[in-house]
Amino acid sequence: MAVASVAAIALAGCSTAAPEADGPVELTLWTGFTGGDREAYEDLIATFNETHDDIQVTMEVQPWDTIAQKLPSAWATGQGPDLATPSFDPNVVNKYLDTNSLLELDDVGDTSLLAPAAIEAFTVDDALYAVPANVATLQLYYNKTLFAAAGVDQPPTTVEDFKADAEALSGDGVVGLSLADHETIQMWPILQWLEGGDIVDADGCSALSSPENVKGLQSWVDLVEAGAAPVGLTGAESDSLFSAGKAAMQLNGPWAAAGYEEAGIEFGVAPVPEGVDGPVTLGSTVPMAASAKTQHPAEAQEFLEWWTGQDAQRQFALASGFPPVRTDLADDPELAANEIVAAFAAALPTARLYLVGVEGATQIDSEAYVPFIGEITRGGDVEEAADAASAKIDAITGCSGK
């Protein structure tokens, strides 16, 4: 999600303010949605206010780092906004629970219809503390022109076809699969999941050294070494490669579609090929929560229920290209007619979040996983690098199971 910096707005709003004697209840929402999708969020707030005379919401948009600096102490002391998206990292919920800062959500509608991975991430000890402000999934973009030129009739549907097509589509300045390994949403975990592997197991111990992980990763590293996928790209560089017509396939989210259309690429969006354990892809979500000390808990929950409702999510999806946070809109006529929205919405039921609920997830990513992928794609021995990365991960998580 784009988070381009803008000047920080004054951090107004107070969750402990006394209720107004007359007029609508005023709620304040802090968000970090400063990117190209900002207008879609602002329009959603405008629609809510137009349709709710008794509740009015003011959304204050600030850089994510400003929210991260100001919100923890504000909520811990009963100040700040009634509602907020604390971070784009779903793991942040536990941080705010440590200071008893989150309102338990017991009146936000039927959450069984919301993205399962998001609800699982925001539920602690059977209590829900946030709803998804958005969700996104990664799917397989493919260049129809390059596919036709290589005589490949359709996008791959299995892991083996995925690898074979990546090789067949490579050559003459074109890579079969454009992969990024840093400064972007993660792509390599999908390749591991397709092979039945993972990064961390249920006990918080590294799974990188397992036989299925080593074998699976080696097969993708072999493709990189054969020139079917580039080495060391950032997310922006991977996007540029596909935009230039120099990559036949890419794993990416809905935010990329508009740029590829503008670049004149004739592309399609297909499901990630099915893995050994069934369909799977990576998902991302931003939590939206209420202050435990808001003076308007009922109204805050009414807003959250509306935000995740069918009408609001239909509006947001059509405006932003993101899939709705609901699983019951996959067959919605308006959304089904939008190829991009429909493609990414179809992946919601099987999307998995990256390192969600794992102790030290951010540190694992920056100090262990990203360097590990960088090493093995540059000639490092997969098994040896996996053992070294596993030691780092286990030290971070405090794993005692090995």
TIMAR-157313 format. One record per residue: residue in three letters; x, y, z of N, C-alpha, C in turn. Coordinates in steps of 0.05 Angstrom, whole numbers, padded with zeros to 5 digits, always signed. Atoms other than C-alpha are relative to their C-alpha. Example, Ala and Ser with C-alpha at 12.3 -4.5 7.8 and 13.67 -1.06 7.14 Angstrom:
TIMAR-157313
ALA+00018-00024+00000+00246-00090+00156+00018+00024+00000
SER-00016-00024-00001+00273-00021+00143-00015+00022+00014
This chain:
TIMAR-157313
MET+00016-00024+00000+00000+00000+00000+00017+00025+00000
ALA-00016-00024+00002+00028+00067-00020-00003+00017+00025
VAL+00001-00016-00024+00045+00110+00040+00018+00025-00003
ALA-00017-00024+00005+00076+00172+00009-00004+00020+00021
SER+00001-00019-00022+00093+00224+00061-00015+00025-00007
VAL+00013-00026+00002+00049+00285+00070+00005+00014+00026
ALA-00004-00015-00024+00053+00340+00121-00020-00010+00021
ALA+00017+00011-00021+00025+00315+00187-00021+00020+00008
ILE+00022-00017-00009-00043+00343+00207+00002+00002+00030
ALA+00000-00003-00029-00052+00369+00277-00015-00024+00012
LEU+00011+00025-00010-00067+00308+00320-00024+00007+00018
ALA+00024-00009-00014-00137+00331+00340-00016-00025+00008
GLY+00018+00021-00008-00192+00290+00372+00007-00009+00028
CYS-00004+00009-00027-00202+00264+00441-00020-00021+00008
SER+00019+00022-00006-00232+00197+00460-00014+00003+00026
THR+00013-00004-00026-00249+00222+00529-00017+00025+00002
ALA+00017-00024+00000-00288+00283+00508-00028-00006+00009
ALA+00028+00004-00009-00356+00291+00540-00019-00001-00023
PRO+00020+00002+00022-00415+00272+00496-00014+00027-00004
GLU+00015-00024+00006-00450+00330+00462-00028-00002+00010
ALA+00027+00000-00009-00516+00350+00492-00020-00002-00023
ASP+00017+00000+00024-00547+00363+00424+00017-00006-00024
GLY-00014+00005+00025-00530+00344+00353+00011-00028-00001
PRO-00011+00027+00004-00495+00283+00325+00024-00006+00017
VAL-00025+00008-00013-00441+00243+00359+00023+00004-00019
GLU-00023-00005+00016-00374+00265+00333+00022-00020+00006
LEU-00022+00019-00003-00321+00211+00322+00023+00009-00017
THR-00025-00007+00015-00249+00222+00300+00014-00026-00007
LEU-00015+00024+00010-00210+00171+00259+00027+00009-00011
TRP-00027-00004+00011-00135+00172+00248+00007-00022-00019
THR-00010+00020+00019-00109+00136+00186+00026+00008-00013
GLY-00024-00005+00015-00045+00130+00147-00003-00003-00030
PHE+00005+00005+00029-00078+00124+00079+00006+00026-00016
THR-00009-00025+00013-00037+00179+00046+00006-00004-00030
GLY-00009+00006+00027-00026+00144-00021-00022+00005-00021
GLY+00019-00003+00022-00064+00139-00087-00028-00009+00006
ASP+00027+00010-00008-00122+00103-00053-00013+00018+00020
ARG+00012-00017-00021-00134+00160-00004-00028+00010-00007
GLU+00026-00011+00008-00192+00189-00044-00022-00020+00004
ALA+00020+00020-00003-00229+00123-00041-00009-00002+00030
TYR+00006+00000-00029-00225+00124+00036-00016+00025+00007
GLU+00014-00025-00006-00246+00197+00039-00029-00001-00010
ASP+00027+00002+00011-00306+00183-00005-00017-00018+00017
LEU+00015+00018-00017-00326+00126+00040-00009+00014+00025
ILE+00008-00015-00024-00326+00172+00101-00022+00020-00007
ALA+00021-00019+00008-00367+00223+00062-00027-00014-00003
THR+00024+00015+00003-00418+00170+00045-00012-00007+00027
PHE+00010+00006-00027-00423+00149+00118-00014+00024+00012
ASN+00011-00024-00012-00434+00220+00141-00026+00009-00013
GLU+00025-00008+00015-00487+00233+00087-00023-00018+00008
THR+00021+00019-00006-00526+00172+00110-00005-00005+00029
HIS+00003+00003-00028-00519+00179+00185-00002+00027+00014
ASP+00004-00026-00012-00549+00242+00215+00009+00000+00029
ASP-00006+00001-00029-00535+00218+00286+00029-00005+00007
ILE-00028+00005-00004-00461+00201+00277+00015+00014-00023
GLN-00017-00012+00020-00408+00242+00240+00029-00007+00006
VAL-00028+00009-00003-00337+00218+00229+00019+00019-00015
THR-00021-00016+00012-00277+00261+00215+00025-00017-00002
MET-00024+00015+00005-00218+00225+00183+00024+00018-00003
GLU-00024-00015+00001-00150+00255+00196+00022-00018-00011
VAL-00020+00017+00014-00097+00228+00148+00028+00010+00007
GLN-00027-00007-00009-00026+00227+00174+00020-00022-00009
PRO-00019+00021+00006+00038+00190+00157+00000-00022+00021
TRP+00000+00022-00018+00043+00121+00187+00019+00004+00024
ASP-00020-00003-00021+00105+00139+00227-00010+00020+00021
THR+00011-00019-00019+00068+00198+00259-00020-00014+00018
ILE+00019+00015-00016+00012+00152+00281+00014-00019+00019
ALA-00015+00018-00017+00062+00102+00308+00013+00014+00024
GLN-00013-00015-00022+00095+00156+00350-00021+00011+00019
LYS+00019-00014-00017+00032+00191+00377-00022-00017+00012
LEU+00024+00015-00008-00023+00139+00382+00004-00017+00025
PRO-00002+00018-00024+00005+00090+00434-00003+00015+00027
SER+00003-00015-00025+00013+00143+00489-00027+00013+00002
ALA+00026-00013-00001-00051+00179+00469-00021-00019+00009
TRP+00021+00019-00008-00094+00117+00474+00005-00011+00028
ALA-00006+00011-00027-00058+00092+00537-00010+00019+00021
THR+00008-00020-00020-00076+00157+00572-00029+00011-00005
GLY+00028-00008+00004-00147+00163+00545-00003+00024-00018
GLN+00002-00022+00019-00132+00216+00493-00001-00010-00028
GLY-00001+00008+00027-00129+00216+00418-00027-00006-00012
PRO+00025+00004+00015-00182+00192+00368-00017-00022+00012
ASP+00017+00023-00008-00241+00147+00379+00007-00025-00016
LEU-00006+00022+00018-00219+00104+00321+00027+00005-00014
ALA-00026-00004+00014-00153+00091+00285+00007-00026-00015
THR-00015+00022+00011-00114+00047+00238+00028+00002+00011
PRO-00025-00004-00014-00054+00039+00284+00025-00004-00016
SER-00023+00007+00016-00008+00010+00232-00009-00016-00024
PHE+00006+00019+00022-00006-00027+00166+00009-00028+00006
ASP-00009+00027-00009+00023-00086+00205-00022-00012+00017
PRO+00021+00012-00016-00033-00132+00230+00009-00009+00028
ASN-00010+00009-00026+00012-00155+00287-00001+00022+00021
VAL+00000-00023-00019+00005-00086+00320-00022-00003+00021
VAL+00023+00003-00019-00060-00108+00355+00011-00008+00028
ASN-00010+00009-00026-00021-00144+00410+00015+00022+00015
LYS-00014-00022-00013+00021-00082+00423-00020+00018+00016
TYR+00019-00017-00013-00041-00041+00440-00016-00015+00022
LEU+00012+00015-00022-00071-00097+00481+00017+00000+00025
ASP-00018+00000-00023-00010-00095+00525-00006+00024+00019
THR+00007-00024-00015-00033-00025+00548-00030+00003+00004
ASN+00029-00001-00003-00107-00042+00550-00013+00023-00015
SER+00009-00024+00015-00119+00009+00495-00022-00006-00020
LEU+00019+00007+00021-00167-00029+00450-00027-00008+00011
LEU+00027+00007-00007-00242-00034+00456-00007-00027-00011
GLU+00009+00026+00010-00268-00105+00451-00025+00004-00016
LEU+00021-00004+00019-00314-00108+00391-00020-00023+00002
ASP+00020+00021-00003-00377-00147+00408-00026+00007-00014
ASP+00024-00008+00014-00427-00110+00364+00006+00012-00027
VAL-00007-00010+00026-00399-00104+00294-00011-00018-00022
GLY+00012+00016+00020-00443-00153+00257+00012-00028-00002
ASP-00009+00028+00004-00429-00222+00229+00028+00000-00012
THR-00028+00000+00009-00353-00227+00225+00007-00025-00015
SER-00006+00024+00015-00357-00296+00195+00000+00005-00030
LEU+00001-00007+00028-00369-00261+00129+00024+00018-00008
LEU-00023-00016+00006-00304-00221+00134+00024-00018-00006
ALA-00023+00015+00008-00236-00242+00108+00011-00017+00023
PRO-00007+00017-00023-00218-00302+00152+00027+00005+00012
ALA-00027-00005-00010-00144-00287+00157+00002+00025+00017
ALA+00000-00026-00015-00157-00216+00181-00014-00004+00027
ILE+00014+00004-00025-00208-00237+00234+00017-00017+00019
GLU-00017+00016-00017-00161-00290+00259+00023+00016+00012
ALA-00022-00017-00010-00105-00239+00265-00008+00019+00021
PHE+00010-00021-00019-00148-00190+00304-00015-00012+00023
THR+00013+00013-00022-00177-00241+00352+00020-00011+00019
VAL-00018+00009-00021-00142-00253+00418-00017-00011+00023
ASP+00016+00013-00022-00169-00302+00470-00030+00002-00005
ASP+00028+00001+00009-00234-00307+00431-00014+00027+00000
ALA+00012-00027+00001-00245-00232+00433+00011+00015-00024
LEU-00008-00015+00024-00244-00188+00371+00006+00029+00008
TYR-00009-00027-00008-00206-00122+00376+00004+00019-00024
ALA-00002-00017+00024-00204-00096+00304-00015-00013-00023
VAL+00011+00011+00025-00237-00104+00236+00019+00009-00022
PRO-00017-00008+00022-00201-00100+00169-00008+00026-00013
ALA+00005-00024+00015-00197-00030+00142+00001-00005-00030
ASN-00002+00010+00028-00177-00063+00077+00013-00027+00000
VAL-00016+00025+00004-00150-00128+00051+00010+00001-00029
ALA-00010+00003+00027-00108-00144-00009+00012-00028-00003
THR-00012+00026+00006-00084-00208-00041+00019+00003-00023
LEU-00017+00001+00023-00029-00224-00090-00010-00021-00019
GLN+00008+00019+00020-00047-00257-00155+00022+00000-00022
LEU-00020+00003+00021-00010-00275-00219-00007+00018-00024
TYR+00002-00016+00024-00003-00219-00271+00015-00014-00022
TYR-00014+00012+00023+00015-00245-00340-00004+00017-00025
ASN-00001-00016+00025+00033-00210-00405-00010-00017-00023
LYS+00013+00016+00021-00014-00236-00458+00016+00000-00026
THR-00016-00002+00025+00031-00212-00515+00024-00019+00001
LEU-00023+00018-00002+00092-00249-00489-00008-00029+00001
PHE+00010+00027+00000+00051-00311-00476-00005-00010-00028
ALA+00006+00008+00027+00026-00312-00547+00025-00004-00017
ALA-00025+00002+00015+00096-00300-00575+00015-00025+00006
ALA-00014+00024-00008+00123-00359-00536-00017-00025-00004
GLY+00017+00023+00005+00065-00404-00555-00012-00013+00025
VAL+00012+00009-00025+00040-00410-00484-00030+00009+00000
ASP+00028-00006+00005-00036-00415-00488-00014+00013+00023
GLN+00015-00010-00023-00057-00399-00417+00019+00002+00024
PRO-00017-00002-00024-00029-00380-00349+00001-00026+00015
PRO-00003+00025-00014-00003-00437-00306-00020-00004+00022
THR+00019+00006-00021-00049-00473-00258+00012-00018+00022
THR-00014+00017-00020+00000-00519-00221+00028+00011+00004
VAL-00028-00009-00006+00068-00508-00189+00019-00008-00022
GLU-00018+00009+00021+00103-00550-00241-00003+00015-00026
ASP+00005-00017+00024+00070-00512-00298+00011+00028+00004
PHE-00010-00027-00007+00089-00447-00263+00030+00001-00006
LYS-00029+00000+00004+00163-00466-00264+00006-00004-00030
ALA-00005+00005+00028+00160-00494-00335-00005+00024-00017
ASP+00007-00024+00016+00126-00432-00362+00021+00022+00005
ALA-00020-00020-00005+00176-00387-00327+00025-00004-00017
GLU-00023+00006+00017+00232-00422-00365-00006+00005-00029
ALA+00008-00002+00029+00194-00425-00431-00003+00029-00009
LEU+00005-00028+00007+00178-00351-00429+00025+00018+00003
SER-00024-00015-00004+00249-00329-00414+00018+00000-00025
GLY-00018-00002+00023+00299-00305-00467-00005+00026-00015
ASP+00001-00024+00016+00313-00247-00514-00007+00025+00017
GLY+00004-00023-00017+00315-00197-00457-00025-00001+00018
VAL+00025+00003-00016+00252-00224-00423+00005-00020+00021
VAL+00000+00020-00021+00247-00259-00356-00028-00012+00003
GLY+00026+00013-00002+00193-00310-00345-00016+00009+00024
LEU+00014-00007-00024+00177-00288-00274+00016+00022+00014
SER-00013-00022-00014+00193-00221-00242-00005-00002+00029
LEU+00002+00002-00029+00207-00230-00168+00015+00022+00014
ALA-00014-00019-00017+00224-00177-00117+00005-00013+00027
ASP-00006+00012-00026+00257-00194-00051+00004+00020+00022
HIS-00001-00019-00022+00260-00129-00012-00013+00026-00008
GLU+00014-00025+00004+00226-00061-00004-00026-00004-00015
THR+00025+00007+00013+00160-00092-00023-00016-00019+00018
ILE+00015+00021-00013+00105-00137+00000+00013-00027-00007
GLN-00015+00025+00005+00133-00207+00006-00012-00018-00021
MET+00008+00018+00022+00131-00254-00054+00010-00028+00005
TRP-00013+00026-00003+00178-00311-00034-00016-00018+00019
PRO+00016+00019-00016+00133-00338+00022-00021-00016-00016
ILE+00019+00015+00016+00082-00356-00031+00013-00024-00013
LEU-00015+00022+00013+00134-00398-00067+00005-00022+00020
GLN-00004+00021-00020+00148-00434-00002-00026-00014+00006
TRP+00026+00012-00006+00074-00445+00013-00009-00019-00022
LEU+00007+00017+00023+00064-00473-00057+00013-00028+00002
GLU-00015+00025-00002+00115-00527-00040-00005-00014+00027
GLY+00006+00012-00025+00085-00543+00028+00017+00009+00023
GLY-00018-00010-00020+00136-00503+00067-00011+00024+00015
ASP+00008-00023-00016+00133-00445+00116+00025+00013+00011
ILE-00023-00015-00012+00177-00395+00153+00003-00007+00030
VAL+00000+00006-00029+00157-00407+00226-00023-00020+00005
ASP+00021+00020-00006+00118-00466+00254-00018+00009+00023
ALA+00019-00007-00020+00062-00466+00305+00012+00004+00028
ASP-00014-00004-00026+00112-00468+00363+00018+00024+00001
GLY-00017-00023+00002+00147-00405+00340+00028-00006-00007
CYS-00027+00008+00009+00207-00443+00314+00002+00002-00030
SER-00005-00002+00029+00238-00433+00246-00006-00026-00014
ALA+00005+00024+00017+00214-00481+00192+00017+00001-00025
LEU-00015-00003+00025+00264-00458+00140+00018-00024-00006
SER-00019+00022+00005+00310-00518+00150-00014-00026-00005
SER+00014+00025+00004+00256-00570+00140+00005-00010-00028
PRO-00007+00011+00026+00267-00617+00081-00018+00011-00023
GLU+00017-00011+00021+00206-00591+00043+00007+00029-00007
ASN-00008-00028+00005+00229-00519+00051+00026+00001-00017
VAL-00025+00000+00014+00300-00533+00028-00003-00010-00028
LYS+00004+00010+00027+00278-00575-00031-00016+00019-00017
GLY+00016-00019+00016+00224-00526-00052+00014+00025-00007
LEU-00015-00024+00006+00267-00465-00046+00022-00004-00020
GLN-00021+00006+00019+00323-00499-00084-00011+00000-00028
SER+00011+00001+00027+00277-00510-00143-00005+00028-00011
TRP+00003-00027+00009+00261-00435-00146+00026+00014-00004
VAL-00027-00011+00003+00333-00416-00136+00012-00009-00027
ASP-00010+00011+00025+00350-00461-00195-00011+00017-00024
LEU+00012-00017+00021+00302-00419-00238+00014+00027-00001
VAL-00014-00026+00000+00336-00355-00216+00027-00003-00013
GLU-00027+00004+00011+00404-00384-00233-00001-00005-00030
ALA+00003+00005+00029+00377-00405-00301-00008+00025-00016
GLY+00008-00025+00014+00357-00333-00316-00029+00004-00004
ALA+00029-00003+00004+00282-00344-00312-00012+00020+00019
ALA+00009-00020-00019+00276-00295-00254+00024+00017+00008
PRO-00023-00018-00006+00319-00234-00236+00008-00002+00029
VAL-00011+00001-00028+00360-00225-00173+00000+00028+00012
GLY-00004-00024-00016+00355-00171-00120-00017+00024-00007
LEU+00017-00022+00007+00297-00129-00145-00015+00011+00023
THR+00019-00012-00018+00259-00080-00103-00028-00003-00012
GLY+00027+00001+00011+00183-00078-00111-00003+00018-00024
ALA+00003-00019+00021+00188-00016-00154+00015-00009-00025
GLU-00015+00010+00023+00241-00047-00199-00014-00024-00013
SER+00016+00022+00011+00199-00110-00208-00023+00010-00016
ASP+00022-00012+00014+00140-00067-00227+00009+00012-00027
SER-00011-00013+00024+00182-00028-00277+00006-00021-00022
LEU-00007+00021+00019+00205-00093-00310-00025-00010-00014
PHE+00025+00009+00012+00133-00116-00321-00012+00023-00017
SER+00011-00023+00015+00112-00046-00343+00014+00004-00027
ALA-00016-00003+00025+00167-00046-00396-00004-00023-00019
GLY+00004+00023+00017+00143-00112-00425+00023-00019+00000
LYS-00024+00017-00002+00206-00147-00401-00003-00023+00019
ALA+00006+00022-00018+00173-00196-00354-00027-00012-00008
ALA+00024+00013+00009+00121-00248-00373-00020-00004+00022
MET+00017+00005-00023+00094-00261-00303+00010+00016+00024
GLN-00008-00013-00025+00094-00226-00236-00022-00005+00021
LEU+00018+00001-00023+00063-00236-00167-00003+00029+00010
ASN+00005-00028-00009+00030-00170-00146-00028+00003+00008
GLY+00027-00006-00011-00031-00137-00116-00016+00018-00018
PRO+00018-00015+00017-00089-00097-00143+00010+00028-00006
TRP-00010-00027+00003-00052-00031-00135+00017+00003-00026
ALA-00018-00002+00023-00007-00048-00195-00016+00002-00027
ALA+00015+00002+00025-00063-00055-00247-00001+00026-00016
ALA+00003-00026+00014-00073+00019-00263+00026+00008-00014
GLY-00025-00007+00013+00001+00029-00277+00006-00016-00024
TYR-00004+00018+00023+00004-00030-00324-00018+00008-00023
GLU+00018-00009+00021-00057-00005-00361+00011+00025-00013
GLU-00011-00025+00010-00025+00064-00367+00024-00005-00018
ALA-00024+00007+00016+00039+00031-00394-00007-00014-00026
GLY+00008+00013+00025-00001-00002-00449+00005-00030-00001
ILE-00005+00028-00001+00012-00073-00426-00026-00015-00003
GLU+00024+00017+00002-00039-00124-00449+00004-00023+00019
PHE-00005+00020-00021-00043-00165-00386-00026-00012+00010
GLY+00022+00013-00013-00088-00213-00350+00008-00005+00029
VAL-00005+00007-00028-00095-00231-00276-00012-00027+00005
ALA+00008+00027-00005-00099-00304-00258+00006-00008+00029
PRO-00006+00010-00027-00100-00343-00193+00029-00009+00002
VAL-00026+00012-00005-00033-00362-00163-00003-00030-00005
PRO+00003+00029+00005-00021-00434-00188-00003-00015+00026
GLU+00007+00015-00024-00046-00486-00139+00024-00015+00010
GLY-00023+00013-00012+00005-00513-00090-00006-00029+00008
VAL+00002+00028-00007+00016-00583-00063-00022-00004+00021
ASP+00021+00003-00020-00033-00569-00006-00025+00015-00007
GLY+00023-00015+00009-00084-00532-00048+00006+00029-00006
PRO-00004-00028+00007-00094-00459-00068+00009+00016+00024
VAL-00009-00018-00021-00057-00407-00027+00013+00024-00013
THR-00015-00023+00008-00031-00337-00034+00005+00017+00024
LEU-00005-00018-00022-00007-00280+00009-00021+00022+00001
GLY+00018-00022-00004-00055-00230+00038+00011+00021+00018
SER-00008-00021-00019-00046-00164+00073-00026+00014+00010
THR+00023-00014-00011-00093-00124+00117+00009+00021+00020
VAL-00005-00021-00019-00095-00061+00158-00022+00000+00021
PRO+00021+00000-00021-00131-00063+00226-00012+00027+00004
MET+00013-00024-00009-00182-00011+00244-00013-00006+00027
ALA+00008+00006-00027-00196-00008+00319-00011+00025+00013
ALA+00011-00022-00016-00230+00035+00372+00015+00001+00026
SER-00012-00005-00025-00201+00065+00434-00016-00013+00022
ALA+00014+00012-00023-00218+00027+00498-00013+00022+00017
LYS+00011-00021-00017-00233+00095+00529-00018+00020-00015
THR+00018-00018+00014-00277+00125+00475-00026+00003+00016
GLN+00025-00005-00013-00339+00157+00503-00024-00009-00017
HIS+00022+00008+00018-00379+00130+00445+00005-00028-00011
PRO-00006+00027+00010-00367+00055+00441-00021-00012-00018
ALA+00022+00011+00017-00435+00038+00411+00002+00013-00028
GLU-00002-00013+00026-00427+00090+00356+00025-00008-00015
ALA-00024+00009+00013-00356+00070+00342-00004-00027-00013
GLN+00005+00027+00011-00378-00002+00332-00021+00001-00023
GLU+00018-00003+00022-00436+00020+00289+00014+00009-00026
PHE-00015-00009+00023-00387+00056+00244+00017-00024-00012
LEU-00017+00023+00010-00341-00006+00240-00018-00021-00014
GLU+00018+00019+00013-00401-00050+00223-00007+00010-00028
TRP+00007-00011+00026-00421-00002+00167+00024-00002-00019
TRP-00024+00001+00017-00349+00002+00141+00004-00027-00013
THR-00005+00027+00010-00345-00073+00133-00026-00012-00013
GLY+00025+00009+00012-00417-00078+00106+00001-00002-00030
GLN+00000+00004+00029-00436-00096+00035+00001+00026-00016
ASP+00001-00025+00016-00453-00026+00010+00026+00015+00000
ALA-00025-00015-00002-00390+00006+00036+00022-00014-00014
GLN-00022+00015+00012-00345-00049+00012-00003-00002-00031
ARG+00004-00002+00029-00377-00049-00057+00010+00026-00010
GLN-00009-00027+00008-00365+00026-00062+00031+00001+00000
PHE-00029-00002-00003-00293+00020-00038+00015-00017-00021
ALA-00013+00017+00020-00275-00038-00084-00001+00012-00028
LEU+00003-00012+00027-00302-00004-00146+00017+00025-00003
ALA-00016-00024+00002-00265+00060-00129+00030-00005+00001
SER-00028+00004-00006-00198+00030-00108+00013-00023-00016
GLY-00010+00025+00012-00191-00037-00144+00007-00021+00020
PHE-00004+00020-00021-00180-00071-00077-00024-00019+00002
PRO+00023+00018-00005-00222-00132-00062-00015+00010+00025
PRO+00015-00006-00024-00277-00122-00011+00011-00017+00023
VAL-00009+00015-00023-00262-00145+00060-00019-00023+00006
ARG+00020+00021-00004-00322-00191+00055+00003-00023-00020
THR-00002+00024+00018-00325-00261+00026-00026-00005-00014
ASP+00026+00006+00012-00398-00257+00006-00006+00019-00023
LEU+00004-00018+00023-00388-00206-00050+00014-00010-00026
ALA-00014+00011+00024-00350-00251-00098-00017-00001-00024
ASP+00018+00003+00022-00411-00260-00141-00017+00025-00005
ASP+00015-00025+00004-00436-00188-00136+00002+00009-00029
PRO-00001-00007+00029-00455-00166-00207+00019+00023-00006
GLU-00017-00023+00006-00420-00099-00203+00030-00007+00003
LEU-00028+00007-00005-00356-00128-00174+00009-00021-00020
ALA-00008+00021+00019-00357-00189-00219+00006+00011-00028
ALA-00005-00013+00026-00359-00142-00279+00027+00014-00001
ASN-00027-00013-00002-00294-00110-00255+00021-00022+00001
GLU-00018+00022+00002-00240-00158-00277+00021+00000+00023
ILE-00021-00002-00021-00188-00132-00227-00011-00007+00027
VAL+00012+00004-00026-00233-00130-00166-00007-00030+00003
ALA+00009+00028-00001-00262-00199-00182+00024-00019+00003
ALA-00023+00018-00001-00194-00231-00192+00013+00000+00028
PHE-00013+00000-00027-00165-00208-00125-00020-00008+00022
ALA+00020+00009-00020-00230-00220-00087-00002-00030+00001
ALA+00002+00029+00001-00230-00292-00109+00020-00014+00017
ALA-00021+00012-00016-00166-00305-00070-00004+00004+00030
LEU+00003-00006-00028-00192-00280-00003-00003-00025+00018
PRO+00004+00023-00018-00215-00347+00025+00026-00016+00006
THR-00025+00016-00004-00145-00378+00017+00025+00017+00004
ALA-00023-00017-00004-00101-00318+00030+00011-00003+00029
ARG-00013+00003-00026-00050-00323+00087+00016+00026+00005
LEU-00016-00023-00007-00018-00265+00124+00028-00008+00007
TYR-00028+00005-00003+00057-00260+00129+00008+00004+00029
LEU-00010-00001-00028+00085-00277+00199-00019+00011+00020
VAL+00020-00011-00019+00020-00257+00232+00000-00015+00026
GLY+00000+00012-00026+00020-00270+00306+00026-00011+00010
VAL-00027+00011-00007+00094-00288+00307+00015+00021+00016
GLU-00016-00018-00017+00137-00257+00362+00023+00011-00016
GLY-00023-00013+00014+00186-00207+00333-00002-00001-00030
ALA+00004+00004+00029+00155-00211+00263+00016+00020-00017
THR-00014-00021+00015+00185-00145+00239+00030-00006+00000
GLN-00028+00006-00002+00254-00165+00264+00008-00024-00016
ILE-00005+00025+00016+00249-00234+00233+00002+00007-00030
ASP+00000-00008+00028+00233-00202+00166+00026+00014-00008
SER-00023-00016+00008+00289-00151+00166+00027-00012+00005
GLU-00026+00010-00008+00344-00189+00201+00005-00029-00008
ALA-00004+00029+00006+00332-00261+00180-00011-00007-00028
TYR+00012+00010+00024+00284-00273+00123+00009+00014-00026
VAL-00009-00015+00024+00301-00218+00073+00029-00006-00006
PRO-00028+00007+00006+00376-00230+00081+00003-00029-00010
PHE-00001+00029+00008+00364-00305+00074-00007-00003-00030
ILE+00008+00001+00028+00328-00297+00007+00021+00013-00017
GLY-00021-00013+00015+00381-00249-00016+00025-00017-00003
GLU-00023+00017+00001+00436-00298+00000-00004-00024-00019
ILE+00004+00024+00016+00406-00360-00033-00004+00007-00029
THR+00003-00007+00028+00389-00322-00097+00025+00011-00012
ARG-00026-00010+00010+00461-00298-00103+00021-00022+00003
GLY-00019+00022+00001+00493-00367-00101+00005-00014+00026
GLY-00004+00013-00026+00490-00384-00027-00012-00028+00001
ASP+00011+00027-00004+00479-00457-00007-00026+00002+00015
VAL+00026-00003-00012+00405-00463+00009-00001-00013+00028
GLU+00002+00014-00026+00412-00514+00066+00016+00015+00021
GLU-00016-00014-00020+00469-00477+00100-00012+00027+00007
ALA+00012-00026-00006+00435-00410+00093-00026-00003+00016
ALA+00024+00005-00016+00370-00439+00120+00006-00006+00029
ASP-00008+00006-00027+00406-00466+00181+00008+00026+00015
ALA-00009-00025-00013+00437-00398+00195-00023+00019+00005
ALA+00024-00017-00004+00372-00360+00185-00018-00011+00021
SER+00016+00012-00021+00336-00410+00229+00010+00007+00028
ALA-00012-00007-00026+00384-00396+00286-00008+00028+00008
LYS+00008-00027-00006+00369-00322+00280-00030+00002+00007
ILE+00028-00001-00006+00294-00333+00278-00007-00012+00027
ASP+00005+00013-00026+00294-00380+00338+00010+00018+00023
ALA-00010-00018-00021+00335-00329+00378-00020+00023+00003
ILE+00019-00022-00001+00284-00274+00361-00026-00009+00013
THR+00026+00009-00010+00222-00316+00377+00003-00013+00028
GLY-00004+00014-00025+00253-00349+00438-00008-00029-00002
CYS+00008+00028+00004+00239-00418+00408+00017-00018+00018
SER-00015+00019-00016+00257-00473+00456-00007-00029-00008
GLY+00009+00027+00009+00229-00531+00415+00021-00014-00016
LYS-00021+00013+00016+00295-00546+00379+00026+00001+00015
